[in-house]
Amino acid sequence: MTEMVRLDRLAKRFGPVHAVEEVSFTVERGEVLGFLGPNGAGKSTTMRMLTGFLAPTSGTASVLGHDVVEDPIEAKRRIGYLPEGAPLYGDMTVLAFLRFIAEMRGLEGAQGRQRLDAAIARTQLEEVVHRPIETLSKGFKRRVGIAQAIMHDPPVLVLDEPTDGLDPNQKHGVRQLIGEMAEDKAIIISTHILEEVEAICTRAVVIARGRVVADERPDALKRRSRYHNAVRLTLNANLQPVLQPRLMALPGVRGVETVGAVNGVATLLALPEPGRDIGHPIADLIRESGVAVDELVVEQGRLDDVFRDLTMASSAH
């Protein structure tokens, strides 16, 4: 695979405040990288340094070999950037604004019209192209921001909270668009929405207090969860006292949580000891005991659980 983006010990200080501390990672063609962290972790500051809007205190960032400080014009030509809040010219119509962006990118004539039409179509802006941007909903404004980022068909996309303010249908459309573009691009999505990572990201970098605390595939991160390989069972609440002690007695089960009972249906969560697979033993127990279970699900793990452990552990230091 081709390396498209490199961050090497990138750091930013604002006086005594260390906003970003020696962040390093690379992104290759075909990757959709989720850049995760709680609010204030340094995500947006890192993205601003990568895109050349903020000078690093130390370290380097490059896009297709072009250093963002020493060769900023060539680096920026290869980036499509959706910043946090997506600042726009509110008094311009959508069409006028996107035409302006096309001109700034040097897209003229037939090529300019083609790229303009493609950006509008891909972000589903047709119904609002003649409206002033200031009259649009937050969701439409976000889509205008995405349209300007993809106007010049850049090989690298840096998207800061791309689905912020979108309704579920719009979110699905943006995720689908990102998936379609990912094959020949490197895409970085800065977000604190874990659902985003599971939906579209091939890799996740977690940052806390300005430092990288994890860099793994989402499925590998899930395996860190205490709920990885946990077994969730739903059954008649009257049968809970029968089944729960039997589950507790099984080898490899370190505990059973009662999630609750609603309308006479109880939910139990059997937690495995580290590295143990308890799905098959529990299934065998159900068959042998004859206890009627409505549902049995083996969990993959929970990203929110891992995210909380990673970021809170870092905050404690």
N, C-alpha and C positions, 0 to 999 in steps of 0.2 A: 504493500500500500504506500501511497505518497503522503509524506508529511506536509501539511498545509500551514499549520500554526505551531509556533514554539514559544513558550514562556519559560524563562530561565532565571530563577531567583528574583522574580519581580517584586519590588517593594515600594510602598508609598507611606511617607510620614507627613503629617500636618502638625508641625511643631513637635510637642512631646507625644502626640497621638500616633501610634503605629497602626494605620488603617489596613495595610496589607504587608505581610511579612514573608518575603522569599517564596512566593508562589511559583511552582514549576509544573508544567505538564505540556504535552504535545497533543495535537488533534490531526488525524489523518483523513484523507479523502474517503467519503462514505460513512464517516462517523457522525452521529448526533450526540453531542456531549451535553449532559445536564450539569450545569454549574450551580450547585446547591448551597444554601446556607441560610441561617436565620437573618432577620432584619438587622442591619448593622454589621454583618460579618465581613464585608469587604467585597461583595460580588460586583456591585455597580462600579466601584473604584477600579477594580481589576479590569472590567470591560472597557472603561474609559481610557485606561492606559493602553490596552491592546489596540484600540481603535484610533489612538493618537490624539485624543481630546484632553488627555492629562499626562504630563511628563512624569515618568517614574523617578523616585528618589535614587533607586539603584536597580540593577538587574536589566534584562533585555526582553523584548517581545518582537517577534518577526512573523510576517505573513508571506508564504511562498519565498522565503529567503530574504525578504526586504525588511530591514530593521525599521520599526515604526518611528524611531527618533531620528536616525541618520538618513533614512530614505522614505520620508512620510508620504510623499505624493504617490509613489509606486505601491506602497503598502495599502493606502486608502483606496486606490483604484480597484483593488482586489477584494475589498470588504463591502458588504451590505450591512448597515448598522441600524438597528431599531433601538434607540436609547430609552431609558426609563422615562415614562411620561410622554414620550414621542412629541417633542415640541413642534408645532405646525403654525403656518400663517393662517390664522383664523378668518381673516377677511377675504381670502382667496377661495374660489371654488375648488372642488376636488380636482377637476380637469385642469384648471389653470396651474394649480400647485404641482401636479404630476408632470405637466408639460415643462414647467420651470426646472424640476429635478432632472428630467430627460436632457434638457439643454445644458445644465450644469455638468452632466455626465458626458457631454459631447455626443449625444445621440441625436442625429438630425435626419431629415428626409424620410425615406421609406423605412429605414432601420429604426428611427426614432418613433414613428407611428406604430410600427410593429411591437416594439418593446412597451410602449405606452398602453396599447390595447391589451397586450398579454398580461401586464401588471394589474390592470383594472379587472380583467376577466378572472384571473387567478385569486384575487381577493374579494370578488363578488361585490364590486362597487358600482355596477352599472346604474342602479336606481338613484344614486346620489351624486353622480359626477358633476351636475350643474348647480349643486347646492353649496353655499359658503360653508367652510369647514367648521366655523364656530357654531353653526346650527345643528351639527351632527351629534348623535349619541356617543358616549364613551367608546362603545364597541366599534362603531363606524370609524371613529378617529383612529382607533388602534389599527384597523385594517388599512387606512390611508398610510399610516406609518410603515406597515409591512410592505405595502405597494411601493413606496419610495425606496425601501431597502433592497427590493429584488429587481428594481427597474433595469439595472445594467447587467443583470444575470451574473452576479459576482461568484467567484469560486468559494469564497468564505462568507458565511452569514453569522452575525453576532446579534442575537435577539434577546433583549432584556425584558422579561415578563411578556412574551408575545401574545398570550391569551388573556391578559388582564382586562377585565371589563366585558368580556365576550359572554354571550349566552351559550348554553350547551351545544346548540347546533353550530354556532359560529366557531366554538372551540374545536369541534370535530372537523370543520372545514379547514381551519388553520393547521391542525395536526396532520390532516391528509395532505395538505400542500407541502408541509415540511418533509413528510415521508416521500413524496414524489420527487422533491428536489435533492434529497439526501444522497442519491446514488453517486453523483459526480461532484458533490460539494463537501466541505467541512462545515458543520453547523454547531454553533455553541448557543445554548439556551440557558440564560441566567434566570433562576426561578427559586421560589421557596414552596412551590406547589408540587407535592410529591406525586400526585396523580399524573402530572405532566411527564415526569420521568418514566413512570411505568408505561405510559401510553406511547411515547415516541423515542425515548433515548436509548442508545446502544451502550452508553457508558455514563458514569456519574462521578463527578469530582465534588466532594463535600468540603466546604470551607467554614471555619469557625474562628472568630477573633483574629481574622486576617491570615490564618494558616490552613493549609490543606491537611485534613484529617482522614480522608479516604479517597481512593481513586480505583474504582472497580465497576464491573458490569452490574446493572440493577439486580439481576438474579443472585450474584455473589453477595451483594449487600444484604439481600433478604435472608441469606443463609446465616448471617450474623444475628438475626432476630431470635429472641427466646421463644418465639412462636413458630420458628422453622420446624416443620414436621409435627407440629401440634395437631391434635385430632379434635374436631368440633362435632358434637353429636346433639341432635334435637330429638326429643322423645316426650311422651306423656309425663306430665309433672309427677303423677302418682308413682311412676316407675323409677324416678330419680333416686330415692333411698335404696332401691334394690341394686341399681347399676353402679352408683358412685363408689361404694366401698370396694367393689370388685375391680373397678378401674384402678383405684389406688393401690391394690395389691399386686398389680401386674409388674413384672420386672421391666425396668426402663422408664417407668412413669414416675416423675418426680413430684407431681401434684395434679390436682383436678380443681379447676375453677368453675364456680357456678355463675354463668353469665346472667341468668335471670329466668323468670317464668312469666309468659304472657299468654292469656287465654288458655291456661291449662297446659301449655307446651313449655318444657324446660330446655335450656341449652347448657351443655357441659363442655368444658375445654380441658382436654387431657394434655399436660405439658410433658415433653420427653426430657430425659437426661441428655446432656450434650453428646451428640454423635449417635444417638439411638433412634431407630426406626420403630415406632410403636403402632403404625397403621395396621399392619397385618395381624399382630397379636390382638389388637382391639377388635378387628373384624372377626377373628376366630372366636373371641370371647362372646361377642354378640350372637354368633351362630349357635355356640354351645349352650348359652344361657337361655336362649329363646326369648330374650327381652326384645320387644318391638321398638325399633329405632326408626324414626322418620327420615333422618338424614345423617350421613357420616362423611365428613370432608377433611382431608389432610391439607393443612395450611402450608403455603410456600414460605411464609414469613411476612413480616410487616415492615415496610420502609419507614413508616412514621416512628416505630419503635426504635429502629436502628439510628435514624436521624436524631432522635432525642438523646439517645445514649452518646452518640459521637459528639454532638454539639454541647451538651451539658457537661460531659466529662472534660471537654476542652475549656469550658468556661470556669471550671473549678480550679484550674491551674493558675 
